[in-house]
């Protein structure tokens, strides 16, 4: 009888983290793969376009990219991935001083590390482990004891983009899901009226999640149960509800809000706002602002008076957080410093809304409190 000795199969150790290395030199990719394959799940890519495909298919915790690459630089690659992968660890490696690109990266979306070639394997591993451990702690801090991501909870009470498109002819939502984003929005439809609210609770002195969820529940009650459809009246009654709910805790601060009611039958728009303007694109692509009150709603002492304006012949409405409005967008032209957000938006106003949203997410990848609605009437 022939005895067959079976050796136990060697199981490859389960690696905790995955790293993507992007470099246009194949030899550098091979060296990197060999150096770190025992420590991490290592993916490599010769260019930014392939790297984006890998990120769509694989879970990656850290990306390290060469800066100087044809067609898409390292900074351009990182700018593109931040909107979809905001928590990924971002590192750039370059063989020479490229301060301008690094400053741009830091200003736009932040960098975890800037490294200079040639790299040392042991030193690089220390940097990786330090950054990944920090990421792990941040991820755990965001997750509740039941494994629920707080960012998802923050976002869960907000209506989604599909709801917006069902109410209007078209629309988009740009929103950063994180605990520091104190903006919110609501939209609904009743009796041939489409109502949209857009608010900022940063100046309120209560928990942001509690306030935002209460605002959205209150707006649902006001519009659907009480039948309140006038913009100014919605703000008045909402402020009263918030004061009743939170006022017992003393000074509860103020908040900014815009409410837009669209009479879809008469094709008219009414608007009331407190320290929150709206922006209208006319048929010829011209972008105009409609200003509300310059004062926020003081929840401790609000007399209920808010001016309501009515207008028509509007093709598209935009509600935009002031943090976005105040940003300067870097220019692709080296002779031009940049343009403000509204100038950029005006250039996009004739594009389909989905394309506008893509451009906005790409250009404003560094902001972590984006909140914007685009609505086609």
Secondary structure, 3 states (H helix, E strand, C coil): CCCCCCCCCCCCCCCCCEEEEECCCHHHHHHHHHHHCCCCEEEEECCHHHHHHHHHHCCCCEEEEECCCCCCCHHHHHHHHHCCCCCCEEEEEECCCCHHHHHHHHHHCCCCEEEECCCCHHHHHHHHHHHHHHHHHHHHHHECCCCCEHHHHHHHCCCCHHHHHHHCCEEEEEECCCCCCCEEEEEEEECCEEEEEEEECCCECCCHHHHHHHHHHHHHHHHHHCCCCCHHHHHHHHHHHHHHHHHHHCCCEEEEEEEEEEECCCCEEEEEEECCCEEEECCCCCEEEECCECCCEECCCCCCCCCEEEEECCCEEEEECHHHHCCEEECCCCCCCEEEHHHHHHHHCCCCHHHHHHHHHHHCCCCCCCEEEEEEC
